[in-house]
Amino acid sequence: MKKLLFAAALLMAACSQQPASENEKMVDVTFDVSGDFSLTTTPIATRALDADGKSMTDVWVLDYVGSELKQQVHQAATDADFGSPTLSLSVGAHTLYFVASRGTGAVLDTDARTLSFSKVNDTFWAAKALNISGTTGTQTVALDRIATKLRITFSDAIPTGAATFNVTPAQWYYGFNYTTGEPTTATVSQPITVNIPSSYIGLVGQSVSLFGFSGSDDFTTDVAIDCQDADSHVLGAATVPSVQIKRNRISALTGSLFSKTSTIGFSLNTEWLDDYEMTF
């Protein structure tokens, strides 16, 4: 299972925060990213956090004391200290929530305690309870993948004129509760469109992938797939029933879209959890 790790060391540094009262003692903590992924630094000293060869684009840290949000930090990949956010924490009990993602169109709702994306991509999450004191030392937080991937491979040749693949899960999750890591309300029957590169035309075995969120338990959804030309004429279509979806697992569908056959099989994916595979 892929993980991202945040190691926390006491360092004096500034970050966005709510002002402390005169009697409230604060401790500055910097969270340095390390762990089971690739960390690279460019010549201009910016950092990249990679999982499966793809770089995370955003890091969020949300600091709670009891049920009250005390502060939040958001970092973009263009920040020189990306992956090393610094928070000034008051002495006492805190719960901090960490998110690293490369999703796009992020919407953070601190009232609902949710983070959602217009396009979901690989995402990692963790919650960490800390009791801050003047002698607090290094902390380590492991971020687990909460995303799931649906990968569709076409076993017949993609015809001339094909412009888009449209994938419509009967239910799909675009957001999660950042205090629990569990997905929010599912979106029902919303098509996800993938443009077909011209280099795919005529080739067999090409695939498309899409990410969503899933809880610790499986859920099952039907998946409708079609291919259309530039004028929205359907060139091929299929519906795959009862696809099993789970976080940190690839659900791999393989089949013919333009000349239909139907069988079902299973295989393993060593990079994630056991791969769930179907042929349509």
Secondary structure, DSSP 8 states (H G I E B T S, - for coil): --EEEEEEEE-----------TT--EEEEEEEEESSSEEEE-TTS-EEEEETTEE--EEEEEEEETTEEEEEEEEETTSTTTT--EEEEESEEEEEEEEEE--BS-EEETTTTEEE-SB---EEEEEEEEEE-TT---EEEEEEE-EEEEEEEESS---TTEEEEEEEESEE--EEETTT--B-S-EES--EEEE--GGGTT-SS-EEEEEEE--SS-EEEEEEEEEEETT--EEEEEEEEEEEE-TT-EEEEEE-SSS----------SSSSS-EEEE-
